[in-house]
Amino acid sequence: MLFDGKPAKRVKVHTCSLFSSTGESFDVSTDNNGKAKVRVLHYYGPWMVKAAMKLPPSSEFKDKCQELSYTATITFAVP
């Protein structure tokens, strides 16, 4: 995963089955190279991967917020 063209280190990544009645989900974090291994086990159907990170506000936003939140998602199906 990249953020501003650089590896996004230690970002939380949540993977969940959108079809599982038991709420099958896994949480991992990216490594220092911005890579994370997500597990897709036992369930076919739609899955979602969500990465989220929070940063202190830039000088442009210091008077408007306490932190900046970035989120990326991808959904896919396992046949």
mmCIF file of the N, C-alpha and C atoms, coordinates in Angstrom:
data_MODEL
# 
_entry.id   MODEL 
# 
loop_
_atom_site.group_PDB 
_atom_site.id 
_atom_site.type_symbol 
_atom_site.label_atom_id 
_atom_site.label_alt_id 
_atom_site.label_comp_id 
_atom_site.label_asym_id 
_atom_site.label_entity_id 
_atom_site.label_seq_id 
_atom_site.pdbx_PDB_ins_code 
_atom_site.Cartn_x 
_atom_site.Cartn_y 
_atom_site.Cartn_z 
_atom_site.occupancy 
_atom_site.B_iso_or_equiv 
_atom_site.pdbx_formal_charge 
_atom_site.auth_seq_id 
_atom_site.auth_comp_id 
_atom_site.auth_asym_id 
_atom_site.auth_atom_id 
_atom_site.pdbx_PDB_model_num 
ATOM 1   N N  . MET A 1 1  ? 0.847   -1.146  0.000  1.00 0.00 ? 1  MET A N  1 
ATOM 2   C CA . MET A 1 1  ? 0.000   0.000   0.000  1.00 0.00 ? 1  MET A CA 1 
ATOM 3   C C  . MET A 1 1  ? 0.907   1.228   0.000  1.00 0.00 ? 1  MET A C  1 
ATOM 4   N N  . LEU A 1 2  ? 0.522   2.201   -0.774 1.00 0.00 ? 2  LEU A N  1 
ATOM 5   C CA . LEU A 1 2  ? 1.288   3.441   -0.850 1.00 0.00 ? 2  LEU A CA 1 
ATOM 6   C C  . LEU A 1 2  ? 0.450   4.609   -0.356 1.00 0.00 ? 2  LEU A C  1 
ATOM 7   N N  . PHE A 1 3  ? 1.143   5.590   0.237  1.00 0.00 ? 3  PHE A N  1 
ATOM 8   C CA . PHE A 1 3  ? 0.512   6.849   0.625  1.00 0.00 ? 3  PHE A CA 1 
ATOM 9   C C  . PHE A 1 3  ? 1.464   7.953   0.202  1.00 0.00 ? 3  PHE A C  1 
ATOM 10  N N  . ASP A 1 4  ? 1.006   8.857   -0.627 1.00 0.00 ? 4  ASP A N  1 
ATOM 11  C CA . ASP A 1 4  ? 1.854   9.902   -1.214 1.00 0.00 ? 4  ASP A CA 1 
ATOM 12  C C  . ASP A 1 4  ? 3.071   9.306   -1.911 1.00 0.00 ? 4  ASP A C  1 
ATOM 13  N N  . GLY A 1 5  ? 2.891   8.149   -2.564 1.00 0.00 ? 5  GLY A N  1 
ATOM 14  C CA . GLY A 1 5  ? 3.956   7.518   -3.323 1.00 0.00 ? 5  GLY A CA 1 
ATOM 15  C C  . GLY A 1 5  ? 4.987   6.765   -2.507 1.00 0.00 ? 5  GLY A C  1 
ATOM 16  N N  . LYS A 1 6  ? 4.782   6.668   -1.188 1.00 0.00 ? 6  LYS A N  1 
ATOM 17  C CA . LYS A 1 6  ? 5.722   5.966   -0.304 1.00 0.00 ? 6  LYS A CA 1 
ATOM 18  C C  . LYS A 1 6  ? 4.995   4.835   0.410  1.00 0.00 ? 6  LYS A C  1 
ATOM 19  N N  . PRO A 1 7  ? 5.737   3.788   0.843  1.00 0.00 ? 7  PRO A N  1 
ATOM 20  C CA . PRO A 1 7  ? 5.080   2.695   1.569  1.00 0.00 ? 7  PRO A CA 1 
ATOM 21  C C  . PRO A 1 7  ? 4.342   3.208   2.804  1.00 0.00 ? 7  PRO A C  1 
ATOM 22  N N  . ALA A 1 8  ? 3.112   2.759   2.969  1.00 0.00 ? 8  ALA A N  1 
ATOM 23  C CA . ALA A 1 8  ? 2.309   3.125   4.146  1.00 0.00 ? 8  ALA A CA 1 
ATOM 24  C C  . ALA A 1 8  ? 2.631   2.116   5.246  1.00 0.00 ? 8  ALA A C  1 
ATOM 25  N N  . LYS A 1 9  ? 3.442   2.520   6.199  1.00 0.00 ? 9  LYS A N  1 
ATOM 26  C CA . LYS A 1 9  ? 3.916   1.627   7.259  1.00 0.00 ? 9  LYS A CA 1 
ATOM 27  C C  . LYS A 1 9  ? 2.913   1.537   8.399  1.00 0.00 ? 9  LYS A C  1 
ATOM 28  N N  . ARG A 1 10 ? 2.754   0.319   8.915  1.00 0.00 ? 10 ARG A N  1 
ATOM 29  C CA . ARG A 1 10 ? 1.940   0.049   10.107 1.00 0.00 ? 10 ARG A CA 1 
ATOM 30  C C  . ARG A 1 10 ? 0.508   0.593   10.000 1.00 0.00 ? 10 ARG A C  1 
ATOM 31  N N  . VAL A 1 11 ? -0.116  0.353   8.864  1.00 0.00 ? 11 VAL A N  1 
ATOM 32  C CA . VAL A 1 11 ? -1.507  0.752   8.648  1.00 0.00 ? 11 VAL A CA 1 
ATOM 33  C C  . VAL A 1 11 ? -2.408  -0.440  8.955  1.00 0.00 ? 11 VAL A C  1 
ATOM 34  N N  . LYS A 1 12 ? -3.491  -0.201  9.664  1.00 0.00 ? 12 LYS A N  1 
ATOM 35  C CA . LYS A 1 12 ? -4.434  -1.272  9.995  1.00 0.00 ? 12 LYS A CA 1 
ATOM 36  C C  . LYS A 1 12 ? -5.221  -1.680  8.752  1.00 0.00 ? 12 LYS A C  1 
ATOM 37  N N  . VAL A 1 13 ? -5.314  -3.004  8.538  1.00 0.00 ? 13 VAL A N  1 
ATOM 38  C CA . VAL A 1 13 ? -6.041  -3.556  7.397  1.00 0.00 ? 13 VAL A CA 1 
ATOM 39  C C  . VAL A 1 13 ? -7.057  -4.559  7.928  1.00 0.00 ? 13 VAL A C  1 
ATOM 40  N N  . HIS A 1 14 ? -8.316  -4.361  7.574  1.00 0.00 ? 14 HIS A N  1 
ATOM 41  C CA . HIS A 1 14 ? -9.406  -5.229  8.035  1.00 0.00 ? 14 HIS A CA 1 
ATOM 42  C C  . HIS A 1 14 ? -9.982  -5.957  6.828  1.00 0.00 ? 14 HIS A C  1 
ATOM 43  N N  . THR A 1 15 ? -10.078 -7.276  6.923  1.00 0.00 ? 15 THR A N  1 
ATOM 44  C CA . THR A 1 15 ? -10.654 -8.105  5.862  1.00 0.00 ? 15 THR A CA 1 
ATOM 45  C C  . THR A 1 15 ? -11.875 -8.806  6.413  1.00 0.00 ? 15 THR A C  1 
ATOM 46  N N  . CYS A 1 16 ? -12.996 -8.760  5.696  1.00 0.00 ? 16 CYS A N  1 
ATOM 47  C CA . CYS A 1 16 ? -14.190 -9.441  6.202  1.00 0.00 ? 16 CYS A CA 1 
ATOM 48  C C  . CYS A 1 16 ? -15.017 -10.031 5.068  1.00 0.00 ? 16 CYS A C  1 
ATOM 49  N N  . SER A 1 17 ? -15.653 -11.153 5.392  1.00 0.00 ? 17 SER A N  1 
ATOM 50  C CA . SER A 1 17 ? -16.586 -11.785 4.468  1.00 0.00 ? 17 SER A CA 1 
ATOM 51  C C  . SER A 1 17 ? -17.914 -11.050 4.565  1.00 0.00 ? 17 SER A C  1 
ATOM 52  N N  . LEU A 1 18 ? -18.467 -10.690 3.439  1.00 0.00 ? 18 LEU A N  1 
ATOM 53  C CA . LEU A 1 18 ? -19.763 -10.018 3.430  1.00 0.00 ? 18 LEU A CA 1 
ATOM 54  C C  . LEU A 1 18 ? -20.905 -11.017 3.308  1.00 0.00 ? 18 LEU A C  1 
ATOM 55  N N  . PHE A 1 19 ? -20.557 -12.307 3.274  1.00 0.00 ? 19 PHE A N  1 
ATOM 56  C CA . PHE A 1 19 ? -21.541 -13.362 3.069  1.00 0.00 ? 19 PHE A CA 1 
ATOM 57  C C  . PHE A 1 19 ? -21.657 -14.292 4.276  1.00 0.00 ? 19 PHE A C  1 
ATOM 58  N N  . SER A 1 20 ? -20.637 -14.305 5.118  1.00 0.00 ? 20 SER A N  1 
ATOM 59  C CA . SER A 1 20 ? -20.578 -15.227 6.251  1.00 0.00 ? 20 SER A CA 1 
ATOM 60  C C  . SER A 1 20 ? -21.590 -14.863 7.329  1.00 0.00 ? 20 SER A C  1 
ATOM 61  N N  . SER A 1 21 ? -22.321 -15.847 7.799  1.00 0.00 ? 21 SER A N  1 
ATOM 62  C CA . SER A 1 21 ? -23.274 -15.597 8.885  1.00 0.00 ? 21 SER A CA 1 
ATOM 63  C C  . SER A 1 21 ? -22.569 -15.465 10.227 1.00 0.00 ? 21 SER A C  1 
ATOM 64  N N  . THR A 1 22 ? -21.293 -15.882 10.293 1.00 0.00 ? 22 THR A N  1 
ATOM 65  C CA . THR A 1 22 ? -20.535 -15.787 11.548 1.00 0.00 ? 22 THR A CA 1 
ATOM 66  C C  . THR A 1 22 ? -19.664 -14.547 11.598 1.00 0.00 ? 22 THR A C  1 
ATOM 67  N N  . GLY A 1 23 ? -19.702 -13.729 10.551 1.00 0.00 ? 23 GLY A N  1 
ATOM 68  C CA . GLY A 1 23 ? -18.916 -12.500 10.553 1.00 0.00 ? 23 GLY A CA 1 
ATOM 69  C C  . GLY A 1 23 ? -17.425 -12.745 10.453 1.00 0.00 ? 23 GLY A C  1 
ATOM 70  N N  . GLU A 1 24 ? -17.029 -13.696 9.612  1.00 0.00 ? 24 GLU A N  1 
ATOM 71  C CA . GLU A 1 24 ? -15.620 -14.046 9.418  1.00 0.00 ? 24 GLU A CA 1 
ATOM 72  C C  . GLU A 1 24 ? -14.818 -12.792 9.071  1.00 0.00 ? 24 GLU A C  1 
ATOM 73  N N  . SER A 1 25 ? -13.815 -12.444 9.902  1.00 0.00 ? 25 SER A N  1 
ATOM 74  C CA . SER A 1 25 ? -13.005 -11.263 9.632  1.00 0.00 ? 25 SER A CA 1 
ATOM 75  C C  . SER A 1 25 ? -11.617 -11.426 10.235 1.00 0.00 ? 25 SER A C  1 
ATOM 76  N N  . PHE A 1 26 ? -10.676 -10.657 9.697  1.00 0.00 ? 26 PHE A N  1 
ATOM 77  C CA . PHE A 1 26 ? -9.287  -10.712 10.133 1.00 0.00 ? 26 PHE A CA 1 
ATOM 78  C C  . PHE A 1 26 ? -8.713  -9.303  10.132 1.00 0.00 ? 26 PHE A C  1 
ATOM 79  N N  . ASP A 1 27 ? -7.842  -9.029  11.097 1.00 0.00 ? 27 ASP A N  1 
ATOM 80  C CA . ASP A 1 27 ? -7.164  -7.740  11.169 1.00 0.00 ? 27 ASP A CA 1 
ATOM 81  C C  . ASP A 1 27 ? -5.659  -7.962  11.138 1.00 0.00 ? 27 ASP A C  1 
ATOM 82  N N  . VAL A 1 28 ? -4.969  -7.199  10.310 1.00 0.00 ? 28 VAL A N  1 
ATOM 83  C CA . VAL A 1 28 ? -3.512  -7.227  10.224 1.00 0.00 ? 28 VAL A CA 1 
ATOM 84  C C  . VAL A 1 28 ? -3.033  -5.790  10.054 1.00 0.00 ? 28 VAL A C  1 
ATOM 85  N N  . SER A 1 29 ? -1.724  -5.611  10.031 1.00 0.00 ? 29 SER A N  1 
ATOM 86  C CA . SER A 1 29 ? -1.136  -4.297  9.764  1.00 0.00 ? 29 SER A CA 1 
ATOM 87  C C  . SER A 1 29 ? -0.098  -4.434  8.661  1.00 0.00 ? 29 SER A C  1 
ATOM 88  N N  . THR A 1 30 ? 0.131   -3.360  7.932  1.00 0.00 ? 30 THR A N  1 
ATOM 89  C CA . THR A 1 30 ? 1.163   -3.384  6.905  1.00 0.00 ? 30 THR A CA 1 
ATOM 90  C C  . THR A 1 30 ? 2.537   -3.402  7.568  1.00 0.00 ? 30 THR A C  1 
ATOM 91  N N  . ASP A 1 31 ? 3.522   -3.925  6.830  1.00 0.00 ? 31 ASP A N  1 
ATOM 92  C CA . ASP A 1 31 ? 4.890   -3.936  7.331  1.00 0.00 ? 31 ASP A CA 1 
ATOM 93  C C  . ASP A 1 31 ? 5.584   -2.637  6.919  1.00 0.00 ? 31 ASP A C  1 
ATOM 94  N N  . ASN A 1 32 ? 6.896   -2.578  7.094  1.00 0.00 ? 32 ASN A N  1 
ATOM 95  C CA . ASN A 1 32 ? 7.636   -1.358  6.754  1.00 0.00 ? 32 ASN A CA 1 
ATOM 96  C C  . ASN A 1 32 ? 7.701   -1.088  5.257  1.00 0.00 ? 32 ASN A C  1 
ATOM 97  N N  . ASN A 1 33 ? 7.332   -2.092  4.448  1.00 0.00 ? 33 ASN A N  1 
ATOM 98  C CA . ASN A 1 33 ? 7.291   -1.914  2.998  1.00 0.00 ? 33 ASN A CA 1 
ATOM 99  C C  . ASN A 1 33 ? 5.880   -1.630  2.497  1.00 0.00 ? 33 ASN A C  1 
ATOM 100 N N  . GLY A 1 34 ? 4.934   -1.459  3.417  1.00 0.00 ? 34 GLY A N  1 
ATOM 101 C CA . GLY A 1 34 ? 3.549   -1.186  3.045  1.00 0.00 ? 34 GLY A CA 1 
ATOM 102 C C  . GLY A 1 34 ? 2.785   -2.418  2.603  1.00 0.00 ? 34 GLY A C  1 
ATOM 103 N N  . LYS A 1 35 ? 3.319   -3.610  2.915  1.00 0.00 ? 35 LYS A N  1 
ATOM 104 C CA . LYS A 1 35 ? 2.672   -4.854  2.490  1.00 0.00 ? 35 LYS A CA 1 
ATOM 105 C C  . LYS A 1 35 ? 1.974   -5.535  3.658  1.00 0.00 ? 35 LYS A C  1 
ATOM 106 N N  . ALA A 1 36 ? 0.854   -6.169  3.349  1.00 0.00 ? 36 ALA A N  1 
ATOM 107 C CA . ALA A 1 36 ? 0.110   -6.943  4.350  1.00 0.00 ? 36 ALA A CA 1 
ATOM 108 C C  . ALA A 1 36 ? -0.455  -8.180  3.667  1.00 0.00 ? 36 ALA A C  1 
ATOM 109 N N  . LYS A 1 37 ? -0.485  -9.279  4.391  1.00 0.00 ? 37 LYS A N  1 
ATOM 110 C CA . LYS A 1 37 ? -1.103  -10.500 3.874  1.00 0.00 ? 37 LYS A CA 1 
ATOM 111 C C  . LYS A 1 37 ? -2.480  -10.626 4.492  1.00 0.00 ? 37 LYS A C  1 
ATOM 112 N N  . VAL A 1 38 ? -3.486  -10.705 3.642  1.00 0.00 ? 38 VAL A N  1 
ATOM 113 C CA . VAL A 1 38 ? -4.854  -10.880 4.127  1.00 0.00 ? 38 VAL A CA 1 
ATOM 114 C C  . VAL A 1 38 ? -5.278  -12.323 3.900  1.00 0.00 ? 38 VAL A C  1 
ATOM 115 N N  . ARG A 1 39 ? -6.107  -12.825 4.798  1.00 0.00 ? 39 ARG A N  1 
ATOM 116 C CA . ARG A 1 39 ? -6.564  -14.208 4.714  1.00 0.00 ? 39 ARG A CA 1 
ATOM 117 C C  . ARG A 1 39 ? -7.998  -14.248 4.201  1.00 0.00 ? 39 ARG A C  1 
ATOM 118 N N  . VAL A 1 40 ? -8.203  -15.112 3.237  1.00 0.00 ? 40 VAL A N  1 
ATOM 119 C CA . VAL A 1 40 ? -9.549  -15.355 2.719  1.00 0.00 ? 40 VAL A CA 1 
ATOM 120 C C  . VAL A 1 40 ? -9.753  -16.856 2.814  1.00 0.00 ? 40 VAL A C  1 
ATOM 121 N N  . LEU A 1 41 ? -10.401 -17.289 3.884  1.00 0.00 ? 41 LEU A N  1 
ATOM 122 C CA . LEU A 1 41 ? -10.547 -18.717 4.168  1.00 0.00 ? 41 LEU A CA 1 
ATOM 123 C C  . LEU A 1 41 ? -12.011 -19.113 4.281  1.00 0.00 ? 41 LEU A C  1 
ATOM 124 N N  . HIS A 1 42 ? -12.300 -20.328 3.911  1.00 0.00 ? 42 HIS A N  1 
ATOM 125 C CA . HIS A 1 42 ? -13.556 -20.999 4.224  1.00 0.00 ? 42 HIS A CA 1 
ATOM 126 C C  . HIS A 1 42 ? -14.804 -20.474 3.525  1.00 0.00 ? 42 HIS A C  1 
ATOM 127 N N  . TYR A 1 43 ? -14.858 -19.261 3.089  1.00 0.00 ? 43 TYR A N  1 
ATOM 128 C CA . TYR A 1 43 ? -16.113 -18.719 2.570  1.00 0.00 ? 43 TYR A CA 1 
ATOM 129 C C  . TYR A 1 43 ? -15.963 -18.211 1.147  1.00 0.00 ? 43 TYR A C  1 
ATOM 130 N N  . TYR A 1 44 ? -16.898 -18.590 0.316  1.00 0.00 ? 44 TYR A N  1 
ATOM 131 C CA . TYR A 1 44 ? -16.965 -18.038 -1.032 1.00 0.00 ? 44 TYR A CA 1 
ATOM 132 C C  . TYR A 1 44 ? -17.831 -16.781 -0.959 1.00 0.00 ? 44 TYR A C  1 
ATOM 133 N N  . GLY A 1 45 ? -17.902 -16.081 -2.057 1.00 0.00 ? 45 GLY A N  1 
ATOM 134 C CA . GLY A 1 45 ? -18.758 -14.904 -2.106 1.00 0.00 ? 45 GLY A CA 1 
ATOM 135 C C  . GLY A 1 45 ? -17.986 -13.614 -1.930 1.00 0.00 ? 45 GLY A C  1 
ATOM 136 N N  . PRO A 1 46 ? -18.685 -12.534 -1.627 1.00 0.00 ? 46 PRO A N  1 
ATOM 137 C CA . PRO A 1 46 ? -18.067 -11.210 -1.563 1.00 0.00 ? 46 PRO A CA 1 
ATOM 138 C C  . PRO A 1 46 ? -17.230 -10.999 -0.296 1.00 0.00 ? 46 PRO A C  1 
ATOM 139 N N  . TRP A 1 47 ? -16.101 -10.359 -0.485 1.00 0.00 ? 47 TRP A N  1 
ATOM 140 C CA . TRP A 1 47 ? -15.203 -9.982  0.606  1.00 0.00 ? 47 TRP A CA 1 
ATOM 141 C C  . TRP A 1 47 ? -14.872 -8.501  0.471  1.00 0.00 ? 47 TRP A C  1 
ATOM 142 N N  . MET A 1 48 ? -14.511 -7.882  1.589  1.00 0.00 ? 48 MET A N  1 
ATOM 143 C CA . MET A 1 48 ? -14.086 -6.493  1.587  1.00 0.00 ? 48 MET A CA 1 
ATOM 144 C C  . MET A 1 48 ? -12.775 -6.375  2.348  1.00 0.00 ? 48 MET A C  1 
ATOM 145 N N  . VAL A 1 49 ? -11.859 -5.585  1.800  1.00 0.00 ? 49 VAL A N  1 
ATOM 146 C CA . VAL A 1 49 ? -10.614 -5.249  2.486  1.00 0.00 ? 49 VAL A CA 1 
ATOM 147 C C  . VAL A 1 49 ? -10.628 -3.743  2.688  1.00 0.00 ? 49 VAL A C  1 
ATOM 148 N N  . LYS A 1 50 ? -10.387 -3.318  3.936  1.00 0.00 ? 50 LYS A N  1 
ATOM 149 C CA . LYS A 1 50 ? -10.405 -1.884  4.252  1.00 0.00 ? 50 LYS A CA 1 
ATOM 150 C C  . LYS A 1 50 ? -9.118  -1.520  4.979  1.00 0.00 ? 50 LYS A C  1 
ATOM 151 N N  . ALA A 1 51 ? -8.449  -0.486  4.508  1.00 0.00 ? 51 ALA A N  1 
ATOM 152 C CA . ALA A 1 51 ? -7.257  0.043   5.166  1.00 0.00 ? 51 ALA A CA 1 
ATOM 153 C C  . ALA A 1 51 ? -7.571  1.448   5.647  1.00 0.00 ? 51 ALA A C  1 
ATOM 154 N N  . ALA A 1 52 ? -7.163  1.747   6.869  1.00 0.00 ? 52 ALA A N  1 
ATOM 155 C CA . ALA A 1 52 ? -7.461  3.071   7.429  1.00 0.00 ? 52 ALA A CA 1 
ATOM 156 C C  . ALA A 1 52 ? -6.267  3.592   8.215  1.00 0.00 ? 52 ALA A C  1 
ATOM 157 N N  . MET A 1 53 ? -6.009  4.872   8.062  1.00 0.00 ? 53 MET A N  1 
ATOM 158 C CA . MET A 1 53 ? -4.939  5.507   8.832  1.00 0.00 ? 53 MET A CA 1 
ATOM 159 C C  . MET A 1 53 ? -5.348  6.925   9.201  1.00 0.00 ? 53 MET A C  1 
ATOM 160 N N  . LYS A 1 54 ? -4.800  7.391   10.322 1.00 0.00 ? 54 LYS A N  1 
ATOM 161 C CA . LYS A 1 54 ? -5.067  8.754   10.782 1.00 0.00 ? 54 LYS A CA 1 
ATOM 162 C C  . LYS A 1 54 ? -3.741  9.474   10.959 1.00 0.00 ? 54 LYS A C  1 
ATOM 163 N N  . LEU A 1 55 ? -3.715  10.735  10.564 1.00 0.00 ? 55 LEU A N  1 
ATOM 164 C CA . LEU A 1 55 ? -2.510  11.551  10.640 1.00 0.00 ? 55 LEU A CA 1 
ATOM 165 C C  . LEU A 1 55 ? -2.835  12.896  11.268 1.00 0.00 ? 55 LEU A C  1 
ATOM 166 N N  . PRO A 1 56 ? -1.827  13.541  11.849 1.00 0.00 ? 56 PRO A N  1 
ATOM 167 C CA . PRO A 1 56 ? -2.053  14.902  12.336 1.00 0.00 ? 56 PRO A CA 1 
ATOM 168 C C  . PRO A 1 56 ? -2.391  15.810  11.154 1.00 0.00 ? 56 PRO A C  1 
ATOM 169 N N  . PRO A 1 57 ? -3.155  16.852  11.388 1.00 0.00 ? 57 PRO A N  1 
ATOM 170 C CA . PRO A 1 57 ? -3.531  17.736  10.279 1.00 0.00 ? 57 PRO A CA 1 
ATOM 171 C C  . PRO A 1 57 ? -2.336  18.519  9.743  1.00 0.00 ? 57 PRO A C  1 
ATOM 172 N N  . SER A 1 58 ? -2.356  18.771  8.454  1.00 0.00 ? 58 SER A N  1 
ATOM 173 C CA . SER A 1 58 ? -1.335  19.626  7.853  1.00 0.00 ? 58 SER A CA 1 
ATOM 174 C C  . SER A 1 58 ? -1.589  21.063  8.304  1.00 0.00 ? 58 SER A C  1 
ATOM 175 N N  . SER A 1 59 ? -0.655  21.939  8.030  1.00 0.00 ? 59 SER A N  1 
ATOM 176 C CA . SER A 1 59 ? -0.813  23.339  8.451  1.00 0.00 ? 59 SER A CA 1 
ATOM 177 C C  . SER A 1 59 ? -2.085  23.952  7.876  1.00 0.00 ? 59 SER A C  1 
ATOM 178 N N  . GLU A 1 60 ? -2.479  23.494  6.705  1.00 0.00 ? 60 GLU A N  1 
ATOM 179 C CA . GLU A 1 60 ? -3.694  23.996  6.054  1.00 0.00 ? 60 GLU A CA 1 
ATOM 180 C C  . GLU A 1 60 ? -4.950  23.692  6.874  1.00 0.00 ? 60 GLU A C  1 
ATOM 181 N N  . PHE A 1 61 ? -4.948  22.579  7.618  1.00 0.00 ? 61 PHE A N  1 
ATOM 182 C CA . PHE A 1 61 ? -6.142  22.141  8.338  1.00 0.00 ? 61 PHE A CA 1 
ATOM 183 C C  . PHE A 1 61 ? -6.022  22.222  9.858  1.00 0.00 ? 61 PHE A C  1 
ATOM 184 N N  . LYS A 1 62 ? -4.919  22.725  10.392 1.00 0.00 ? 62 LYS A N  1 
ATOM 185 C CA . LYS A 1 62 ? -4.710  22.735  11.848 1.00 0.00 ? 62 LYS A CA 1 
ATOM 186 C C  . LYS A 1 62 ? -5.825  23.424  12.623 1.00 0.00 ? 62 LYS A C  1 
ATOM 187 N N  . ASP A 1 63 ? -6.385  24.470  12.084 1.00 0.00 ? 63 ASP A N  1 
ATOM 188 C CA . ASP A 1 63 ? -7.449  25.198  12.775 1.00 0.00 ? 63 ASP A CA 1 
ATOM 189 C C  . ASP A 1 63 ? -8.832  24.608  12.509 1.00 0.00 ? 63 ASP A C  1 
ATOM 190 N N  . LYS A 1 64 ? -8.907  23.607  11.641 1.00 0.00 ? 64 LYS A N  1 
ATOM 191 C CA . LYS A 1 64 ? -10.203 23.059  11.247 1.00 0.00 ? 64 LYS A CA 1 
ATOM 192 C C  . LYS A 1 64 ? -10.469 21.658  11.780 1.00 0.00 ? 64 LYS A C  1 
ATOM 193 N N  . CYS A 1 65 ? -9.408  20.910  12.144 1.00 0.00 ? 65 CYS A N  1 
ATOM 194 C CA . CYS A 1 65 ? -9.620  19.543  12.633 1.00 0.00 ? 65 CYS A CA 1 
ATOM 195 C C  . CYS A 1 65 ? -8.455  19.102  13.512 1.00 0.00 ? 65 CYS A C  1 
ATOM 196 N N  . GLN A 1 66 ? -8.668  18.014  14.227 1.00 0.00 ? 66 GLN A N  1 
ATOM 197 C CA . GLN A 1 66 ? -7.629  17.475  15.104 1.00 0.00 ? 66 GLN A CA 1 
ATOM 198 C C  . GLN A 1 66 ? -6.808  16.389  14.428 1.00 0.00 ? 66 GLN A C  1 
ATOM 199 N N  . GLU A 1 67 ? -7.381  15.731  13.430 1.00 0.00 ? 67 GLU A N  1 
ATOM 200 C CA . GLU A 1 67 ? -6.655  14.705  12.688 1.00 0.00 ? 67 GLU A CA 1 
ATOM 201 C C  . GLU A 1 67 ? -7.277  14.527  11.310 1.00 0.00 ? 67 GLU A C  1 
ATOM 202 N N  . LEU A 1 68 ? -6.480  13.972  10.402 1.00 0.00 ? 68 LEU A N  1 
ATOM 203 C CA . LEU A 1 68 ? -6.957  13.644  9.063  1.00 0.00 ? 68 LEU A CA 1 
ATOM 204 C C  . LEU A 1 68 ? -7.107  12.133  8.979  1.00 0.00 ? 68 LEU A C  1 
ATOM 205 N N  . SER A 1 69 ? -8.206  11.678  8.445  1.00 0.00 ? 69 SER A N  1 
ATOM 206 C CA . SER A 1 69 ? -8.493  10.252  8.348  1.00 0.00 ? 69 SER A CA 1 
ATOM 207 C C  . SER A 1 69 ? -8.541  9.843   6.881  1.00 0.00 ? 69 SER A C  1 
ATOM 208 N N  . TYR A 1 70 ? -7.800  8.787   6.548  1.00 0.00 ? 70 TYR A N  1 
ATOM 209 C CA . TYR A 1 70 ? -7.763  8.263   5.185  1.00 0.00 ? 70 TYR A CA 1 
ATOM 210 C C  . TYR A 1 70 ? -8.232  6.815   5.212  1.00 0.00 ? 70 TYR A C  1 
ATOM 211 N N  . THR A 1 71 ? -9.110  6.454   4.292  1.00 0.00 ? 71 THR A N  1 
ATOM 212 C CA . THR A 1 71 ? -9.636  5.090   4.211  1.00 0.00 ? 71 THR A CA 1 
ATOM 213 C C  . THR A 1 71 ? -9.673  4.655   2.750  1.00 0.00 ? 71 THR A C  1 
ATOM 214 N N  . ALA A 1 72 ? -9.267  3.409   2.515  1.00 0.00 ? 72 ALA A N  1 
ATOM 215 C CA . ALA A 1 72 ? -9.355  2.811   1.180  1.00 0.00 ? 72 ALA A CA 1 
ATOM 216 C C  . ALA A 1 72 ? -10.031 1.457   1.316  1.00 0.00 ? 72 ALA A C  1 
ATOM 217 N N  . THR A 1 73 ? -10.919 1.131   0.387  1.00 0.00 ? 73 THR A N  1 
ATOM 218 C CA . THR A 1 73 ? -11.594 -0.170  0.412  1.00 0.00 ? 73 THR A CA 1 
ATOM 219 C C  . THR A 1 73 ? -11.553 -0.808  -0.969 1.00 0.00 ? 73 THR A C  1 
ATOM 220 N N  . ILE A 1 74 ? -11.616 -2.122  -0.957 1.00 0.00 ? 74 ILE A N  1 
ATOM 221 C CA . ILE A 1 74 ? -11.771 -2.882  -2.188 1.00 0.00 ? 74 ILE A CA 1 
ATOM 222 C C  . ILE A 1 74 ? -12.674 -4.064  -1.873 1.00 0.00 ? 74 ILE A C  1 
ATOM 223 N N  . THR A 1 75 ? -13.568 -4.367  -2.768 1.00 0.00 ? 75 THR A N  1 
ATOM 224 C CA . THR A 1 75 ? -14.415 -5.551  -2.614 1.00 0.00 ? 75 THR A CA 1 
ATOM 225 C C  . THR A 1 75 ? -14.151 -6.479  -3.793 1.00 0.00 ? 75 THR A C  1 
ATOM 226 N N  . PHE A 1 76 ? -14.267 -7.774  -3.521 1.00 0.00 ? 76 PHE A N  1 
ATOM 227 C CA . PHE A 1 76 ? -14.066 -8.778  -4.561 1.00 0.00 ? 76 PHE A CA 1 
ATOM 228 C C  . PHE A 1 76 ? -14.849 -10.019 -4.187 1.00 0.00 ? 76 PHE A C  1 
ATOM 229 N N  . ALA A 1 77 ? -15.009 -10.912 -5.141 1.00 0.00 ? 77 ALA A N  1 
ATOM 230 C CA . ALA A 1 77 ? -15.760 -12.145 -4.890 1.00 0.00 ? 77 ALA A CA 1 
ATOM 231 C C  . ALA A 1 77 ? -14.855 -13.356 -5.062 1.00 0.00 ? 77 ALA A C  1 
ATOM 232 N N  . VAL A 1 78 ? -15.025 -14.329 -4.175 1.00 0.00 ? 78 VAL A N  1 
ATOM 233 C CA . VAL A 1 78 ? -14.349 -15.616 -4.284 1.00 0.00 ? 78 VAL A CA 1 
ATOM 234 C C  . VAL A 1 78 ? -15.360 -16.593 -4.881 1.00 0.00 ? 78 VAL A C  1 
ATOM 235 N N  . PRO A 1 79 ? -15.056 -17.158 -6.052 1.00 0.00 ? 79 PRO A N  1 
ATOM 236 C CA . PRO A 1 79 ? -16.031 -18.049 -6.700 1.00 0.00 ? 79 PRO A CA 1 
ATOM 237 C C  . PRO A 1 79 ? -16.218 -19.362 -5.947 1.00 0.00 ? 79 PRO A C  1 
# 
